[in-house]
Each structure stands twice: as structure tokens, then as C-alpha cells.
Amino acid sequence: MCEKYIDHVDNNKHMITFRNGSTIKLIGTWSESRGRGTQPNLLIVDELADCSGEYLDAMEPNLAAKPDARCVMSGTPPKKRNHFHEWEDRIRANVEGFRLHYSSYINTALPHLAIWLDNKKIELIAAGKEDVWLREYMAEDCFRSDDRVLPDIKFTDIEDMMNLIRFSDPSSFHPVVGIIVQEDKICLTFSALLHSRYVGTKIYTFESKMVSRIWDFGYHALNALIQSRIDHYATIFSKPWRKVVSDETDTLTHVLPGFFDARKDLKWKNRGIPLLREMILANSIQFATPSSEIGVEAQNLLKEDDVRDFPNVCCMAMLANEYYQPASLSKAEKEVWDKYAPLRDAGIPAPLPRKKGKMLFQKNWH
């Protein structure tokens, strides 16, 4: 075929030139600039999840150069949400686009493959790697990776959450704004705390907001945004809102009064994530639908990631580190310390353990 159809192969440019003048070129996707300046008739993006998102954004406009240009994207779903899912949604919404979902079983050119895959499924599930099976071989989204840090988050309708607070005692809730200030973005979460000796601290998060274009957004505009949301909830909460901020730049509290720095003695970046996980698993924290971005970040956060790349999760971790408190037991529920137990366990005669809650007349009665 090479002698019949191919005129020239350039190994330096990774390009094949055919006798009719058409070419096939292999292009790396590691930088945005690699995606500019081409006019393809057909573009094939392989392993979409591993390509640079900036490259794909720069490449896509090149398809406008030809009236019949086509683009094919393929790949294995990633461990966490990224531009793979963004392009999947964009192609679905495009009137000329369509999506195909094929598992490894589609390959019938290898007669033995189906049996091999059946055995591989048994092997991976037995090894506790069902997520690998679903992603790599069944081409399905699966975010239950062993590298995940936080569990999936369930969301409540915002009106249901507000009605729950209204029908209880709203004056017992303490409203709080969590603020994360980074060099390139600011994240806000609006929540309410409920302290109880029986259930501990519970957090109800209403909404989260992100400001990413901070070069055109000052702290006074931020304060106005916060105040507008506080006014929105003014008919429910009578107590003043506490504004807790973790500021990498150490500037917000110098510009705006009434804002409080998060505790410096405890590093919430180390303690906050485990405490947030504990609160989610214990159902001590509830999220309303306007805070759905927190759920996406919770799915994407893996052990090797920098938590600062997930500002919504950072906000909740900061609040968990700031306010988490487990339920306290009453004196009757606390276990009585028995200092003679080690002696009795060793076979040495010692006084019997004291019984809880027994008064003198109760002992005599029994």
C-alpha cells in the first residue's frame, strides 16, 4: 500500500503525503499553540481526556476553514470530570453532532476477546477495582476511584431546606458566609449552623458562588454581593451573619471591616477535608441545589490533587474545621472509668465495678 498510495513520509514532521496531494499529520496536544494555524478536512482526537483542554479550545475554530470539515473525538472516560465531559455535552447539544458508546466487547475481530474480558471482569472486581473495569473496558463514567477523598454528596431542593428551617426555630440557627480568597479567584458559600448537644453541629449550605475574573472585581463589589445575598435571607434569619475568610493574600480583612480570619492555629487544609468527610458520612451537613458545584468538586478531588484547585470544597472544609463539634454525651451516658479493671483481668482480687445510676435506696430495694 505504501508504494501504491504514498508519495512521501516525513519522520521529522510526523507527516504522510499521499500521491493525490492530501496529507495525514500527527500532532501533539501538549500546548495551546500546537492547535492553531491548521485547516483540516478531518480531525481525529484520540484519548480526549488526556489531551490538553487549552489545545482543544484553540483547535476547534480551525474546522471553520473547510465547508465539510469533521471532527471525531474518542477516548476512555477519566477518573474525574474534566473537558472530556464538557465536549461530550457540547457534541450532544450540537444539531450535527452525535455520540456513540461502545464497550470493549464491540471488537469482534478478535474471537477470543469476549472470554478474555469476562475473566478480566472477575479478576478486577475480586481485586476491588470495579471502577477500573467500568471505565477502561465498559467506557462508563465511574468516580468511585480508590484515589477519591470525599464521598458523593446528595442535594436537597432549596425550598425544602428553607421550609425545614422556617418550620423549626430559625432563631436557633447561626448564619455564616465562608470566603476563600486566592490570587485568581474568590469563592463564597452561604450556610447556617445549628448547635445541639444531642446531634452536635449541623451545617445547612444554601448556595455557593465563584468569582473568577477578579481583575475587574474589587473587595467592595464583593461586599455588595455578599450583602445582597444576606438581604435575600433576611426574612428567615434574625441573627447577624458571621463572615469567615481564609485569604491567601492577607488583604481582604484590611480593606473591609466585619470579616474574621479563619483560625490560624489549626491548618484547615490538613484537618478540614477529613472533618468534612466525617460530616458528610454522618449526615451532619446538607447541601441545597444552588451549591451543586461543591458536589462536582467532591467527585473530582483525588489524593494527589492540590486542594486549593477546588475552592468550593476548600470553603466547606474551612467551615468544617472552624465549627465541627460532635454530640456531647450526658453524664449518665458517659462510661465510668474503672481503675480496678486491669487488676481483675490479671486475676488479682479487687473491688467490684461500681454500677452507674444506682442510689442507696435502689441498691437496698433490689
Secondary structure, DSSP 8 states (H G I E B T S, - for coil): -HHHHEEEEETTTTEEEETTS-EEE----SSGGGGSS---SEEEE-SGGGS-HHHHHHHGGGGGGSTT-EEEE-----SS-SHHHHHHHHHHHSTT-------GGG--SSTTHHHHHHHHHHHHHHTT-HHHIIIIIT-------TTB-S----EE-HHHHHHHHHHS-GGGEEEEEEEEE-SS-EEEEEEEEEEETTTEEEEEEEEEEEE--GGG--HHHHHHHHHHHHHHTTTT--S--EEEEEESSS-HHHHSTTEEE--SSS-HHHHHHHHHHHHHHTT-EEEEGGGHHHHHHHHH-BTTS-GGG-HHHHHHHHHHHHH-------TTTS----TTHHHHHTT--------TT--HHHHHH-
